[in-house]
Amino acid sequence: MTPDDAMPLDDRGLLLGDGLFETMLALDGTLPHMAAHLDRMAAGCEVLNLPFARDEAERLVRAAAPAGGRFAVRLTLTAGSGGRGLDRPAATVPRLFATAAPSAPPTTPATLIVAETRRNEGSPTARLKTLAYLDNVLARAEARAAGADEALMLNNRGEVASAGAANLFWIEGGRLFTPRLDCGALAGITRARLMALRPVEELAAGLEALDRAEAVFLTNSLIGLRPVSRLGARTFGEHPLVEQLRALLDC
């Protein structure tokens, strides 16, 4: 499928959110972390019992990445057409395509609010990039309505989970912390890169942990590392460790 093809009205991704996506950074035609994104999509397909044509996915991603500039390349996989109601057809034929859009890096720290919309930590889809992303859409809309850049999402137990479109880290006493994956956090590509650079403690914690934090920051594949300057009424200044980590991730 190409971006110019019409999406069939019986596509399961369109009707049921049955599918996955990955968004990766392209810099002047190069895709520095494509392999990790394809690994994550392959793992997600195993969970959802969907076939994954990795070679075709790589071909599509490379073809979608413009030769010059900074772009977000999105790879989308749907469960294809067919089936009745919730049931997939006996032979699932996924639909796979890639698109690109300009993606400027953030130039200012992020401001956050705590969203009313919660992450469902009990669902296996909380740890996958599925096409059913409406909770994240609603959380981001809450942030925009409040004049903030992003939303901090708690899970149903009241624990810190993630931002709407990023993983969340904080610093206390010179130590790095991030929510455990079973809190409803996504296994982010940049999250994993940062955790390979420096020890990070994964834990389940409520908002009180952020009250004690010296600094808070977000990570994802498009923003890299973005400091947080405000969370609700709490403000944060620059922190040398945040700047050190951002420089390491940019290497």
Summary of the structure (lengths in Angstrom):
residues: 251
radius of gyration: 18.5
end to end distance: 34.8
largest distance: 55.9
contacts: 791
relative contact order: 0.14
helix: 29%
strand: 30%
